Structures are given as structure tokens and as C-alpha cells.
Amino acid sequence: MAILERDDDGAVAHLVMNTPETLNALSDDMIAALDEAFEALESDARIRAVVLSGAGKAFCAGHNLREMAAARQSQDKGAAAFADLFDRCSAMMMRLQRMPQPVIAQVHGIAAAAGCQLVAACDLAVAAEDTRFGVNGVNIGLFCSTPMVALSRNIPRKQAFEMLTTGDFIDAPRAVELGLVNRAVASQTLSDETTALATQIAGKLGAAVRIGKRAFYDQLQMPLDQAYAFTRDVMVENLADDDTAEGIEAFIAKRAPNWDQR
């Protein structure tokens, strides 16, 4: 059985991390499998939204500490192995934002340390109400420095720093309040509600969403005046699309658009 399973339902791809015995920890193999799957999706024009979930009792418990402990036993390779691990994990996380499709984390159980980072790296997140989120490495003497990057770009800095320094978990409703999660829903409806959100997004004009996602992240890095100039050009690019013209004409005529769905 694959450690990462993919099941496509129309224009929505469902990725399931499938190592429940380790709470879907981000082992070397899992990081590689996720990166490979994300890379394949980047060029898959049929898919317009992605749902990422975990099998078993939890979404993701973070890095595989057994693998990390084994790497540390080799004093001449330990530091290099750790640097390589974090480089590969960071590259996988950053690929999520480069993908043209919105990626929705479907979260249950716990999302801890790098697992919380994975939620923060996704474009959207829907969580079961009893899910717990934490960057709790400090509890074992390892500050969650790389998870901090994604977390601090999702929630206010003082709340992020509190989570990082106390190691305390927050629940899903609190994660919604802070902006880490879009919605907290009943456990029994988690899959249905996440799929409904993905299906809604997949029903939009794919070209527009691809352009918009790229522009969303690019403009965040710019000063205000540059962001407006940049997004002006993005709007012009979007308006040049024939399907966008069809969408405008359909709105004026009060009918459904007849999109090519590229």
C-alpha cells in the first residue's frame, strides 16, 4: 500500500498521507512522496483543486523523530543530514504555493510541529472541531524554527510566539479565530464539507484561479504601490482570456458561462 494515495474525483484530486502507524509523520519517504505528487499536479491541467488529508487518528504529527534520532548517531553526518532534511521539507512546503491549484488541508486529530507547518503552508484549511494544533517541539528541547516560518505568516506574531515558546496546543475554533484554519466543522461532516469547498473552487474558471493564486502570493511580498501596479497587469492579463470575456458576457445576459475550462 502506498504511503501517499491519490484519488481524483472530477477536477478535484484527493491526496491521503497513509502511514497511520506513525500518525503520518513527515519521514524522508513521506516528504519525497508529497513533493513528487505536488510536482505531478503542477502540470495536470485536469485538476483545479487539491485536498490533502491523513489516514488514521491524525492529520500529521510532524517530522519522524525516530529517523532524526538515528541520523544524530552519526556525528560526522548528523548535521548535514538534518540540514538536508529541512531543505527538502522546506522545498516541499514552498511547492504548495507554486502549484496553480488551490490546496486545502483536511485536518483531524492533531497537526503538530511540521504537521502544523503543513497546514499553514496549504492555501486553505478545514478542520474537525476536536482537532489540536501545536508547534510543540520546545517541549522536547527543539524549537520549531522551520514550522515557525509558515505559522508566523498565517497568524499574529504574539500568538505564534506563544505557541512556539509554550508548546501548548490550540483547538480548531481557536485556530479559526487566529487565521490558521478557514472553518471548524463537525468530525462527521469534515470530508463532505472539505470536498464541497474544493468542488466549489474547481467549478470556477481554472485560468482565472491559476492567475489569481500566483498573483496573491507574489503581491504579498511587495510594497503597496508596487502591488497595485503588479496586480493591474495581472487583471489585464486575465481580461485577455477568451473565457473571461465569455464570463462577463454571460453575467450581463444572466446565463451560465460556457467555459472551455482550460
N, C-alpha and C positions, 0 to 999 in steps of 0.2 A: 504494500500500500504506500502511495506517495506521501511524503511529508507535507507537501503542499498540493492541494487538489483544486482544479479549475472546472467549473461548470458554467457554461454560457446559456443564458435564457434570453433569447432575442438579442437586444442590443446591450444587455447587462451581463457582465462577467462576474461570477462569484468565485473568490479565492478563499480557501479554507486552510489555515495552518493546522496540520494534522499530526501533532505529537502530544496528545493529551497527557501522556505519562510524565512529561516534563513541563506541563502547563504551557505548551507551545513556546518554550524558551527559544531565544534567538541564538541558536547554535551556529557553528560555521556553516553547516549544511542548510539550515533554515534561511540564513542571510543570503546564501548563494541562490537558493530556490526562489526566494522573493525577488531578488534582483533580476534573475532570469525571466520570471513571469512578468514583472513590470516592463522589462525591455521588450518582450514579445508583444505586450499590449500597446506599447507606444506606436507601433506600426500597424495595428489591427484596426482598420477603418470601420469594421462592422460593429465594434464595441464603442458605446458612447457613455457608459458609466461602469464603475467597478465597485463591488462590495468586498471588503476584507474582514474575515471573521476567524474565530478559533474554535477548534473542536474540543469537546470535553467540558471541564469545570471552569475554564478561564480563557480569556482572550489571549494574554501573553504575560508571562512572569518576568520578562527581561532577558538579559544575557544568561547563557548557560554557565553557572558558576563552577560546575564540575570541570568543564573544559578549561575555564580560566585558571582554576587551581592546578590542573595538570600542566598547563603552559608555564606556570610560575616555577615549577620544579626544576626546569632547565634554566639555570641562572644566565647562561650566555645567550639564550633565545627568548627568555620571558618578556623583556621589554619590547623587543622587536615584534614578537608575536602579538602582544597587546596593542601596539601601535597599528599593526596590520589589521587586527580585528576591528578596531574603532574606525579606521579608514574605510574598510569595506562596509561596515554598518552605516556610517555617515553617507557614503555614496549611495547606498540603497535608499536611505531616507530621503536624500535630496532628489533622487529619481522620481519620487512620488509627485513632486511639484512640477517636474519637467514633462510628465505624462500629459497628453492632451485631454484625457478623460478625467472628470472629477472622480476621486476615490473616497468612498465612505467607509469608515471603520464601524463595524457592527460589534459592539463591545459588551461582554458579560463577565461575571465572576470578578476577576482582578485584571488590571493593567498596571503593572509595576515596573519601575525603573525604565529600561529601554522599551518595555511594553507600553508604558505611558508615553514615551517619546514617539512610538509608532502611531499612537492615536493622534498626538499633536501634529505629526507630520502629514497625516491624511488631510484632505481638503474639508471633509465633513465627518461628523461622528454622531451615531445614535447609540445610546447605552440603555441597558436594563437598569431599572431603578435601584437595584441592590448591588450594582457594580461598585467596586472600590478602585480608586486611582491613587497612585503614590510614586514618588521618586525617593525610595526608601533606602538607597544604598548607604546613606550615612549611618544607618543602624548597625551595619557590619564594618564600618570604618572606611567605606568607599563612597566619596561624594559623587553624586550623579552629574558629572560635569557635561558629558555629551548629551544626555537627555535634557539637561537644562537649556540647551540651545533652542530646541523646538518648543519646550514648555514655556519659556520666557517670551516667546513670540506668539503665544496663544492667550496667556493670562497676565494680569497686572503683576508688576515686578515684586511688590512686597508679599503678595500671596504666593508667588512662585518661590521666593526665597524662604518663606516659612515652611513650605512643603519640603524644600531641599534640605533645610537645616534641622527640622524636627523629625523627618522620616514618617510623619503621620499621613494616613490615608484620608482622602475625602470621598464622599459618596457622589452618586450620579447627579442628584439635584444640585449639589454644590458645584459640581463640575459644569453644569449648565449655567449657573449664576456667574461663574468666572470666565466662561467662554471657551472652555476646553472641549465641551460637547454641545451639539446643537439641540438634542432632545433626550429626555429621560422618559422611558416608556415601561410599561409592564413587561415582565420577563416573557410571558406567554405570547406577547404580540411583537417582540423585538424583531424577529426575522421578517414578519409581514410588513411592519412599518418601515424598516430599512429598505426592503425591496420596493415598497411603494415610492419612497423618495428617489431611489435610483431609477425607477421606471419613469417617474415624472421628469427627471433631468434628461434621461435618454430620449424622451419624446421631443425635446427641443431641437432646433437646427444644430446639427453637430458642428458645422463650420463655425457658427457663432460662439458656441461654448468653448471650442478649442482656442479661438482667438481671444476670447474673454479670460480664460484661465491663465493663459500666458501673460496677458496684459496685467491681470490682477496682481501677480507676484512681482512682475517687473516694476510696476509703478510704486509699489510699497518701498522700494529702495531709493526712490528719487525725491528731491526737494519738490515742493508743491508746484512751482511754476513749470518745472521740467515734466512733472507727472501729467499736468494738463496738456502740455504740448505733445507729449508722447501719446496720450490716450485720444487726442484729436486725430492723430494719424491712424490709430487703431480703428476708430469709428469710420474714418474714410475708407480704410481697407475693408471693413465689414460691409459697408454700404455698397461696395463694388461687386459684392457677391450676388449672382442672379437669384439665388434662393431668398436672400434678404429682400430683394425687390419684390419677389412673389409674396413674402410675408407681409410686407407693407400694403400691397395691393389687396391681399385677402382681408386684412384688417379693415381697410376702407370699404370693401364690398361686403363686410360682415359674413365672411365664409371661412372655412378651414383652409389653411395654406396647403398647396400641393408641392411639397418639398421633394427634391431629389435625394435628400439626406446623405450628402457626402460627408 
